[in-house]
């Protein structure tokens, strides 16, 4: 028999563990990078006068709104990923070490989501 196992031969946990773990890791890294960008944007927008609009402040406002729009588009699938991982942890038979790893990754992922939510609210207020 070949080394290529078909999905029928794999345990349910094997079908979920690897892709879930990889996707969660990838998007945790992406949200961490977005968190850093959000922090920089918040610092850049602090103390910016609202009027008159100079070219540099106009560019900053555009970048800020671009970031806010990006987060608004990423937020729904990010929430679905968090729900999926949580459901996988609770309802799929996976070994305890993998379960711990997924819980840790999920906690970090959700922390970045909360931070981005807070930063995005601050950024929206800064450009209104």
DRENPA-3360 file (N, C-alpha, C; in nm, 2 decimals, always signed):
BEGIN
1 = XXXXXXXX = +0.08/-0.12/+0.00/+0.00/+0.00/+0.00/+0.09/+0.12/+0.00 ~ +0.05/+0.23/-0.07/+0.13/+0.35/-0.08/+0.12/+0.43/+0.05 ~ +0.21/+0.53/+0.06/+0.22/+0.62/+0.18/+0.11/+0.73/+0.17 ~ +0.05/+0.74/+0.05/-0.05/+0.84/+0.04/-0.18/+0.79/+0.09 ~ -0.22/+0.84/+0.21/-0.34/+0.80/+0.28/-0.45/+0.88/+0.22 ~ -0.56/+0.81/+0.19/-0.68/+0.88/+0.15/-0.75/+0.94/+0.27 ~ -0.84/+1.04/+0.25/-0.91/+1.10/+0.36/-0.99/+0.99/+0.44 ~ -1.04/+0.88/+0.37/-1.11/+0.78/+0.43/-1.03/+0.70/+0.53;
9 = XXXXXXXX = -0.90/+0.70/+0.51/-0.81/+0.63/+0.60/-0.76/+0.71/+0.71 ~ -0.78/+0.84/+0.71/-0.73/+0.93/+0.81/-0.83/+0.95/+0.92 ~ -0.79/+0.97/+1.04/-0.88/+1.00/+1.15/-0.94/+1.13/+1.13 ~ -1.05/+1.16/+1.19/-1.11/+1.29/+1.18/-1.02/+1.40/+1.23 ~ -0.95/+1.37/+1.34/-0.87/+1.47/+1.39/-0.75/+1.51/+1.30 ~ -0.70/+1.42/+1.22/-0.59/+1.45/+1.13/-0.64/+1.54/+1.01 ~ -0.77/+1.53/+0.98/-0.82/+1.61/+0.87/-0.83/+1.75/+0.92 ~ -0.85/+1.78/+1.05/-0.87/+1.91/+1.10/-0.74/+1.98/+1.15;
17 = XXXXXXXX = -0.66/+1.90/+1.22/-0.54/+1.95/+1.30/-0.45/+2.04/+1.21 ~ -0.39/+1.98/+1.11/-0.29/+2.04/+1.03/-0.33/+2.17/+0.96 ~ -0.44/+2.17/+0.88/-0.48/+2.29/+0.81/-0.53/+2.39/+0.91 ~ -0.60/+2.35/+1.02/-0.65/+2.45/+1.12/-0.53/+2.52/+1.18 ~ -0.43/+2.44/+1.23/-0.31/+2.49/+1.29/-0.24/+2.59/+1.20 ~ -0.22/+2.55/+1.08/-0.14/+2.63/+0.99/-0.21/+2.76/+0.95 ~ -0.34/+2.75/+0.93/-0.42/+2.87/+0.90/-0.43/+2.97/+1.02 ~ -0.44/+2.91/+1.14/-0.45/+2.99/+1.26/-0.31/+3.06/+1.28;
25 = XXXXXXXX = -0.20/+2.99/+1.26/-0.07/+3.04/+1.27/-0.05/+3.16/+1.17 ~ -0.08/+3.13/+1.05/-0.06/+3.23/+0.94/-0.14/+3.36/+0.97 ~ -0.26/+3.35/+1.01/-0.34/+3.47/+1.03/-0.31/+3.53/+1.17 ~ -0.26/+3.46/+1.26/-0.21/+3.52/+1.38/-0.09/+3.62/+1.35 ~ +0.00/+3.57/+1.27/+0.11/+3.65/+1.22/+0.06/+3.77/+1.14 ~ -0.04/+3.75/+1.06/-0.09/+3.87/+0.98/-0.16/+3.97/+1.07 ~ -0.23/+3.92/+1.17/-0.30/+4.01/+1.26/-0.20/+4.09/+1.35 ~ -0.09/+4.02/+1.38/+0.02/+4.08/+1.46/+0.08/+4.20/+1.38;
33 = XXXXXXXX = +0.10/+4.17/+1.25/+0.16/+4.28/+1.17/+0.06/+4.39/+1.15 ~ -0.07/+4.36/+1.14/-0.17/+4.47/+1.13/-0.18/+4.54/+1.26 ~ -0.16/+4.48/+1.37/-0.16/+4.54/+1.50/-0.05/+4.65/+1.51 ~ +0.06/+4.61/+1.46/+0.18/+4.70/+1.46/+0.15/+4.83/+1.37 ~ +0.09/+4.80/+1.25/+0.05/+4.91/+1.16/-0.05/+5.00/+1.23 ~ -0.15/+4.94/+1.29/-0.25/+5.02/+1.36/-0.19/+5.11/+1.47 ~ -0.10/+5.05/+1.54/-0.04/+5.13/+1.65/+0.04/+5.25/+1.59 ~ +0.11/+5.23/+1.48/+0.18/+5.34/+1.41/+0.08/+5.44/+1.36;
41 = XXXXXXXX = -0.03/+5.40/+1.30/-0.13/+5.49/+1.25/-0.19/+5.58/+1.36 ~ -0.22/+5.51/+1.47/-0.27/+5.58/+1.59/-0.18/+5.69/+1.63 ~ -0.05/+5.65/+1.65/+0.05/+5.75/+1.69/+0.06/+5.86/+1.59 ~ +0.06/+5.83/+1.46/+0.07/+5.93/+1.36/-0.05/+6.03/+1.35 ~ -0.17/+5.98/+1.39/-0.29/+6.06/+1.38/-0.31/+6.14/+1.51 ~ -0.24/+6.11/+1.62/-0.26/+6.18/+1.74/-0.20/+6.32/+1.72 ~ -0.28/+6.42/+1.76/-0.23/+6.56/+1.75/-0.24/+6.62/+1.61 ~ -0.29/+6.55/+1.52/-0.30/+6.60/+1.38/-0.42/+6.70/+1.38;
49 = XXXXXXXX = -0.40/+6.82/+1.33/-0.50/+6.92/+1.32/-0.61/+6.88/+1.22 ~ -0.73/+6.91/+1.25/-0.84/+6.87/+1.16/-0.85/+6.97/+1.04 ~ -0.82/+7.10/+1.06/-0.82/+7.20/+0.96/-0.70/+7.29/+0.96 ~ -0.65/+7.34/+0.86/-0.68/+7.30/+0.72/-0.62/+7.17/+0.69 ~ -0.67/+7.11/+0.58/-0.61/+6.98/+0.54/-0.50/+7.00/+0.45 ~ -0.38/+6.97/+0.50/-0.26/+6.98/+0.42/-0.24/+6.84/+0.34 ~ -0.15/+6.84/+0.25/-0.13/+6.72/+0.17/-0.08/+6.60/+0.26 ~ +0.01/+6.62/+0.35/+0.05/+6.51/+0.43/-0.06/+6.45/+0.52;
57 = XXXXXXXX = -0.14/+6.54/+0.58/-0.25/+6.49/+0.66/-0.36/+6.43/+0.57 ~ -0.38/+6.47/+0.45/-0.47/+6.41/+0.36/-0.43/+6.26/+0.33 ~ -0.30/+6.25/+0.30/-0.25/+6.11/+0.28/-0.26/+6.02/+0.40 ~ -0.23/+6.08/+0.52/-0.25/+6.00/+0.64/-0.39/+5.96/+0.66 ~ -0.49/+6.05/+0.63/-0.63/+6.02/+0.64/-0.67/+5.91/+0.55 ~ -0.62/+5.91/+0.43/-0.65/+5.81/+0.33/-0.59/+5.67/+0.37 ~ -0.47/+5.67/+0.42/-0.41/+5.55/+0.47/-0.49/+5.49/+0.59 ~ -0.53/+5.58/+0.67/-0.61/+5.54/+0.79/-0.74/+5.48/+0.75;
65 = XXXXXXXX = -0.81/+5.54/+0.66/-0.94/+5.49/+0.61/-0.92/+5.35/+0.54 ~ -0.81/+5.34/+0.46/-0.77/+5.22/+0.40/-0.76/+5.11/+0.50 ~ -0.69/+5.14/+0.61/-0.67/+5.04/+0.71/-0.80/+5.00/+0.78 ~ -0.88/+5.10/+0.81/-1.01/+5.07/+0.87/-1.09/+4.98/+0.78 ~ -1.10/+5.01/+0.65/-1.17/+4.93/+0.56/-1.12/+4.79/+0.55 ~ -0.98/+4.78/+0.55/-0.92/+4.64/+0.55/-0.97/+4.56/+0.67 ~ -0.96/+4.62/+0.79/-1.00/+4.55/+0.91/-1.15/+4.51/+0.90 ~ -1.23/+4.60/+0.85/-1.38/+4.57/+0.84/-1.40/+4.45/+0.75;
73 = XXXXXXXX = -1.32/+4.44/+0.65/-1.33/+4.32/+0.55/-1.27/+4.20/+0.61 ~ -1.17/+4.21/+0.69/-1.10/+4.09/+0.75/-1.18/+4.04/+0.87 ~ -1.24/+4.13/+0.94/-1.31/+4.09/+1.07/-1.41/+3.97/+1.06 ~ -1.50/+3.97/+0.97/-1.60/+3.86/+0.96/-1.53/+3.72/+0.94 ~ -1.44/+3.71/+0.84/-1.38/+3.58/+0.83/-1.29/+3.55/+0.94 ~ -1.23/+3.65/+1.01/-1.14/+3.62/+1.12/-1.22/+3.57/+1.24 ~ -1.34/+3.62/+1.26/-1.43/+3.57/+1.36/-1.48/+3.43/+1.33 ~ -1.50/+3.40/+1.20/-1.54/+3.27/+1.16/-1.43/+3.17/+1.19;
81 = XXXXXXXX = -1.31/+3.21/+1.16/-1.19/+3.12/+1.19/-1.18/+3.09/+1.34 ~ -1.20/+3.20/+1.42/-1.19/+3.17/+1.56/-1.30/+3.08/+1.61 ~ -1.42/+3.10/+1.56/-1.53/+3.01/+1.59/-1.51/+2.86/+1.55 ~ -1.45/+2.85/+1.43/-1.42/+2.72/+1.37/-1.32/+2.65/+1.46 ~ -1.21/+2.72/+1.49/-1.11/+2.66/+1.57/-1.16/+2.62/+1.71 ~ -1.24/+2.71/+1.77/-1.30/+2.68/+1.90/-1.39/+2.55/+1.89 ~ -1.47/+2.54/+1.79/-1.55/+2.43/+1.76/-1.47/+2.30/+1.74 ~ -1.36/+2.32/+1.67/-1.28/+2.20/+1.64/-1.22/+2.15/+1.77;
89 = XXXXXXXX = -1.17/+2.24/+1.86/-1.12/+2.20/+1.99/-1.22/+2.13/+2.07 ~ -1.34/+2.18/+2.07/-1.44/+2.12/+2.16/-1.51/+2.00/+2.10 ~ -1.52/+1.98/+1.97/-1.60/+1.88/+1.92/-1.53/+1.77/+1.83 ~ -1.40/+1.79/+1.82/-1.32/+1.69/+1.74/-1.23/+1.62/+1.83 ~ -1.22/+1.49/+1.80/-1.12/+1.41/+1.89/-0.98/+1.44/+1.84 ~ -0.91/+1.52/+1.92/-0.77/+1.55/+1.89/-0.69/+1.53/+2.02 ~ -0.56/+1.50/+2.00/-0.48/+1.47/+2.11/-0.46/+1.59/+2.20 ~ -0.43/+1.57/+2.33/-0.43/+1.68/+2.42/-0.33/+1.78/+2.39;
97 = XXXXXXXX = -0.21/+1.74/+2.34/-0.11/+1.84/+2.31/-0.15/+1.93/+2.20 ~ -0.21/+1.88/+2.09/-0.26/+1.96/+1.98/-0.37/+2.05/+2.03 ~ -0.46/+2.00/+2.12/-0.56/+2.08/+2.18/-0.51/+2.20/+2.25 ~ -0.40/+2.18/+2.33/-0.34/+2.29/+2.40/-0.28/+2.39/+2.31 ~ -0.21/+2.34/+2.20/-0.15/+2.43/+2.10/-0.25/+2.51/+2.04 ~ -0.36/+2.45/+2.00/-0.47/+2.53/+1.93/-0.53/+2.63/+2.02 ~ -0.55/+2.59/+2.15/-0.60/+2.69/+2.25/-0.51/+2.81/+2.27 ~ -0.38/+2.78/+2.27/-0.28/+2.89/+2.28/-0.28/+2.98/+2.16;
105 = XXXXXXXX = -0.28/+2.92/+2.04/-0.28/+3.00/+1.92/-0.41/+3.08/+1.91 ~ -0.52/+3.02/+1.95/-0.65/+3.08/+1.94/-0.66/+3.20/+2.04 ~ -0.60/+3.19/+2.16/-0.60/+3.30/+2.25/-0.52/+3.42/+2.20 ~ -0.40/+3.39/+2.13/-0.32/+3.49/+2.07/-0.40/+3.56/+1.96 ~ -0.46/+3.48/+1.88/-0.54/+3.53/+1.76/-0.65/+3.62/+1.81 ~ -0.72/+3.58/+1.91/-0.83/+3.66/+1.96/-0.78/+3.79/+2.03 ~ -0.67/+3.78/+2.09/-0.61/+3.90/+2.15/-0.58/+4.00/+2.04 ~ -0.52/+3.96/+1.93/-0.50/+4.05/+1.82/-0.63/+4.11/+1.76;
113 = XXXXXXXX = -0.73/+4.03/+1.76/-0.86/+4.07/+1.71/-0.91/+4.18/+1.80 ~ -0.91/+4.16/+1.93/-0.96/+4.27/+2.02/-0.88/+4.39/+2.01 ~ -0.75/+4.38/+2.00/-0.66/+4.50/+1.99/-0.69/+4.57/+1.86 ~ -0.71/+4.50/+1.75/-0.74/+4.57/+1.62/-0.87/+4.64/+1.63 ~ -0.97/+4.57/+1.69/-1.10/+4.63/+1.71/-1.09/+4.77/+1.78 ~ -1.01/+4.77/+1.89/-1.00/+4.89/+1.97/-0.92/+5.00/+1.89 ~ -0.81/+4.96/+1.82/-0.73/+5.05/+1.74/-0.81/+5.11/+1.62 ~ -0.89/+5.02/+1.56/-0.98/+5.07/+1.45/-1.08/+5.17/+1.49;
121 = XXXXXXXX = -1.14/+5.15/+1.61/-1.23/+5.25/+1.66/-1.16/+5.38/+1.69 ~ -1.04/+5.38/+1.74/-0.97/+5.50/+1.76/-0.93/+5.57/+1.63 ~ -0.89/+5.49/+1.53/-0.86/+5.55/+1.40/-0.98/+5.61/+1.33 ~ -1.10/+5.54/+1.34/-1.22/+5.60/+1.28/-1.25/+5.73/+1.35 ~ -1.24/+5.74/+1.48/-1.27/+5.87/+1.55/-1.17/+5.98/+1.51 ~ -1.05/+5.94/+1.48/-0.94/+6.04/+1.44/-0.96/+6.11/+1.31 ~ -1.04/+6.04/+1.22/-1.06/+6.10/+1.08/-1.20/+6.15/+1.06 ~ -1.28/+6.14/+1.16/-1.42/+6.20/+1.15/-1.42/+6.34/+1.17;
% end
